Amino acid sequence: MHIVVCIKQIFDPEVATTVFRIDEEGRKIIPLSGVAPVISPFDEQAVEAALRIKDDLGDEIKITVITMGPESARAVLKAGLAKGADEGVLLMDAAFEESDAFTTARTLAAAIQKIGDVDLIIAGRQAADGDLGVVGLGVAELLCLPAITYAKDVRVADGTLRVVRVLEDGAQTVASALPALVTVSHELGKPRYTGLRETMRAARKPVHVWSAGDLDLDAQEIGAAGARRQLERLYIPVSNIECEFIEGGTPQEIAANLANRLKQADLI
């Protein structure tokens, strides 16, 4: 059985907002010196979901982690390999730059088709930077696969996929034939720790680098050229907070003055 896990390198979401910077004219996030990008947390749990299946079914499971990005994205592949994945695929090409959710899904789908014989695709429910949550479903649509979202438990038994989904008021168990795609939520639980020995082993595992040409993709249909989303503005909102003290001789008078002030402000 072959599992492909889609992961993404993002700017560290734990960075303090006071040091976060944006180039508003270029509509880009400014990388911070000394702060390394990280794997999106939901994607880290997607890797964990694949590893739990491997724990259950043994060495017959092969796990491939795949990402699209610059050379620096190799680091998140290495992180996945260190946790126990078997090989990595880095999709790197200038034509992939400034992709939106649609062109990202198109590129990932083409790469998964090139890998071939994939039984299960797992992705995080959304990336922690854009928070759109549509790339995984886009891959499923392009590959004509059933998709199960918001998984907190993923298992495979006797060739059948069984997923426990998170709902607003409970949980739902869904069964599906393979191949299929699953998006994982944080309720899956904490990913496993990676030790020094596993990190050293990851350095010897293969990482394949594919370009747009390797995937037979038209440069006009991917990256910024094929994007369907137009980013109008990227900025840090400015919050202007005003504090006004309501005075009065008695609590009743203060309450009445407060009510009048709220009415003047059209809040009541």
matplotlib code that plots the C-alpha trace (Angstrom):
import matplotlib.pyplot as plt

x = [0.0, 1.3, 0.4, 1.2, 1.2, 1.0, 2.8, 3.6, 6.4, 5.1, 6.3, 6.4, 2.9, 4.4, 6.3, 5.2, 3.0, 5.2, 8.1, 5.9, 6.5, 4.6, 5.6, 2.3, 3.4, 4.7, 1.9, 4.4, 5.4, 8.9, 11.1, 12.6, 16.3, 17.1, 13.6, 13.4, 10.1, 8.3, 5.9, 2.3, 1.0, -2.0, 0.3, 2.6, -0.5, -1.2, 2.2, 1.4, -1.8, 0.1, 2.7, -0.1, -1.4, 2.1, 2.4, -0.8, -0.1, 3.7, 6.4, 4.1, 3.2, 5.2, 4.9, 5.9, 5.9, 5.5, 5.7, 5.9, 8.3, 11.9, 15.0, 14.4, 11.3, 13.6, 13.8, 10.1, 10.6, 13.5, 11.3, 8.8, 11.4, 12.9, 9.5, 9.3, 8.3, 10.2, 10.9, 10.2, 9.2, 10.1, 8.2, 10.5, 10.3, 10.1, 6.8, 5.2, 5.8, 2.9, 0.5, -3.0, -5.0, -6.2, -2.8, -1.2, -3.8, -3.3, 0.5, 0.2, -2.4, 0.0, 2.8, 0.7, -0.3, 3.4, 4.1, 1.4, -0.2, -1.2, -3.8, -4.3, -3.6, -3.5, -3.3, -3.8, -7.3, -5.8, -2.5, -1.8, -0.8, -3.7, -6.3, -8.2, -8.6, -9.3, -6.1, -6.7, -10.2, -9.0, -6.5, -9.3, -11.5, -8.8, -8.0, -11.7, -11.3, -13.6, -12.6, -13.2, -12.5, -11.7, -10.4, -9.3, -8.7, -7.6, -7.4, -7.2, -8.4, -9.1, -8.6, -11.3, -10.6, -12.3, -12.2, -13.6, -14.6, -14.9, -18.4, -19.5, -21.6, -19.9, -18.1, -19.0, -17.4, -17.1, -16.0, -14.6, -13.0, -9.5, -8.0, -9.2, -8.1, -8.4, -7.8, -6.7, -7.7, -5.8, -8.0, -5.8, -3.4, 0.2, 2.7, 5.5, 8.9, 11.8, 15.2, 18.7, 19.0, 15.9, 17.1, 20.5, 18.6, 16.5, 19.6, 20.0, 16.4, 15.7, 14.3, 13.2, 13.1, 10.6, 10.0, 7.0, 8.5, 8.8, 5.1, 4.2, 2.5, 1.9, 3.6, 0.4, -1.8, 0.3, 1.8, 0.8, -0.1, -2.9, -4.0, -7.7, -7.4, -6.3, -4.7, -5.9, -4.1, -2.0, -1.6, -1.5, -4.8, -4.4, -6.4, -7.2, -8.5, -10.1, -10.9, -13.5, -14.3, -18.0, -18.4, -21.3, -22.1, -23.8, -23.7, -27.2, -26.0, -23.0, -25.2, -27.5, -24.6, -23.2, -26.5, -26.8, -23.2, -23.9, -27.0, -25.1, -22.7, -25.6, -24.5, -27.9]
y = [0.0, 3.4, 6.6, 10.1, 12.9, 16.5, 19.0, 22.7, 24.9, 28.1, 31.0, 30.1, 31.0, 31.3, 34.4, 37.4, 39.8, 42.7, 41.5, 40.2, 42.3, 42.6, 44.3, 45.9, 47.2, 43.8, 42.0, 39.6, 38.5, 39.6, 36.6, 37.3, 36.8, 33.9, 32.5, 29.2, 28.3, 25.3, 22.6, 23.6, 22.0, 20.3, 18.7, 17.4, 15.6, 14.3, 12.7, 11.3, 9.8, 8.0, 6.7, 5.3, 3.3, 2.0, 1.1, -1.0, -2.7, -3.0, -2.6, -3.3, 0.4, 2.9, 6.6, 9.4, 13.0, 15.7, 19.5, 22.3, 25.2, 26.5, 24.7, 25.6, 23.4, 20.4, 20.9, 20.0, 16.9, 15.9, 16.4, 14.0, 11.5, 11.8, 10.9, 7.7, 8.5, 6.5, 9.0, 12.7, 14.6, 18.3, 20.2, 23.1, 25.3, 29.1, 28.4, 27.2, 30.5, 32.5, 29.6, 29.9, 27.1, 25.9, 25.8, 24.2, 21.5, 21.0, 20.7, 18.3, 16.2, 15.9, 14.8, 12.2, 10.8, 10.6, 8.7, 6.2, 3.4, 5.6, 4.1, 6.9, 10.7, 12.5, 16.2, 18.7, 20.2, 23.6, 25.4, 27.5, 30.5, 31.0, 28.9, 28.3, 24.5, 23.8, 22.4, 18.8, 18.8, 20.2, 17.4, 14.9, 16.6, 16.6, 12.9, 11.9, 10.5, 10.4, 12.9, 12.7, 15.8, 16.8, 13.4, 12.7, 9.0, 7.2, 3.5, 0.9, -2.7, -5.3, -2.8, -0.4, 3.1, 4.0, 7.6, 9.2, 12.8, 15.8, 17.4, 20.5, 18.4, 15.1, 12.7, 10.6, 7.4, 7.1, 4.1, 4.4, 2.2, 3.0, 5.0, 8.1, 11.4, 12.4, 15.8, 15.6, 17.9, 18.7, 16.4, 13.5, 14.3, 15.2, 14.1, 11.8, 13.1, 12.8, 11.7, 12.2, 8.7, 9.2, 12.5, 11.0, 8.2, 10.7, 12.1, 8.8, 8.6, 9.7, 13.0, 13.5, 17.0, 17.5, 20.5, 21.5, 19.7, 16.5, 16.7, 17.6, 20.8, 23.9, 26.9, 29.0, 26.7, 26.7, 29.2, 32.8, 32.4, 29.9, 31.3, 32.0, 34.1, 37.7, 39.2, 42.7, 43.7, 42.2, 44.2, 44.1, 45.7, 48.8, 48.8, 52.2, 51.7, 54.6, 54.3, 56.6, 56.8, 57.3, 59.5, 60.0, 60.7, 57.4, 53.9, 54.6, 57.9, 56.1, 53.4, 56.0, 58.0, 54.8, 53.9, 57.4, 57.1, 53.7, 55.1, 58.1, 55.6, 53.6, 50.5, 50.1]
z = [0.0, -1.0, 1.0, -0.2, 2.3, 1.0, 3.2, 3.0, 4.3, 5.9, 7.9, 11.6, 12.9, 16.5, 15.5, 17.6, 15.8, 16.9, 14.7, 11.8, 8.6, 5.3, 2.0, 1.3, -2.2, -3.2, -1.3, 0.3, 3.7, 4.5, 5.8, 9.2, 9.6, 11.8, 11.8, 9.8, 8.0, 9.5, 8.3, 8.6, 11.9, 10.3, 7.7, 10.5, 11.9, 8.4, 8.4, 11.9, 10.5, 7.8, 10.3, 12.5, 9.6, 9.0, 12.7, 12.3, 9.0, 9.1, 6.5, 3.6, 3.8, 1.8, 2.7, 0.3, 1.5, -1.2, -1.2, -3.6, -3.0, -3.2, -2.2, 1.4, 1.4, 1.3, 5.1, 5.7, 3.6, 5.7, 8.8, 7.4, 6.5, 10.0, 11.4, 9.3, 5.7, 3.1, 0.4, -0.6, -3.7, -4.0, -6.8, -7.6, -10.6, -11.2, -13.0, -9.7, -7.9, -6.6, -7.1, -5.7, -4.2, -7.7, -9.4, -6.3, -6.4, -10.1, -9.6, -6.7, -8.6, -11.6, -9.3, -7.7, -11.1, -12.0, -8.7, -9.7, -7.8, -4.9, -2.6, -0.1, -0.1, 3.3, 3.8, 6.6, 6.7, 5.8, 5.7, 8.8, 6.7, 4.2, 6.2, 3.0, 3.3, -0.4, -1.8, -0.6, -1.9, -5.2, -5.5, -4.9, -7.5, -10.1, -9.5, -9.3, -5.8, -2.8, -0.1, 3.6, 5.7, 9.3, 10.3, 13.9, 13.3, 10.1, 9.7, 6.9, 7.4, 4.7, 2.0, 3.4, 4.7, 8.0, 9.2, 12.3, 11.4, 13.7, 13.7, 15.6, 17.9, 17.9, 15.6, 12.5, 11.3, 7.5, 5.4, 1.9, -0.8, -1.8, -3.4, -1.5, 0.0, 3.7, 5.3, 8.9, 11.8, 15.0, 17.0, 15.6, 18.5, 19.0, 16.3, 17.5, 18.6, 16.2, 17.7, 16.5, 15.1, 12.9, 11.7, 10.7, 8.9, 7.0, 5.3, 3.5, 2.2, -1.4, -2.3, -5.9, -7.4, -10.2, -12.4, -14.5, -17.5, -15.5, -14.9, -18.5, -17.2, -19.4, -17.7, -18.6, -16.4, -13.2, -10.8, -11.1, -14.8, -14.1, -10.8, -10.4, -7.3, -7.4, -4.3, -4.0, -0.8, 1.9, 5.1, 8.9, 10.2, 12.3, 15.6, 17.0, 20.5, 22.5, 26.2, 27.6, 31.3, 32.2, 35.3, 37.7, 41.3, 42.0, 40.4, 39.0, 37.4, 35.9, 34.4, 33.0, 31.5, 30.0, 28.4, 26.9, 25.6, 24.0, 22.4, 21.0, 19.4, 17.9, 19.9, 21.5]

ax = plt.figure().add_subplot(projection="3d")
ax.plot(x, y, z, "-o")
ax.set_aspect("equal")
plt.show()
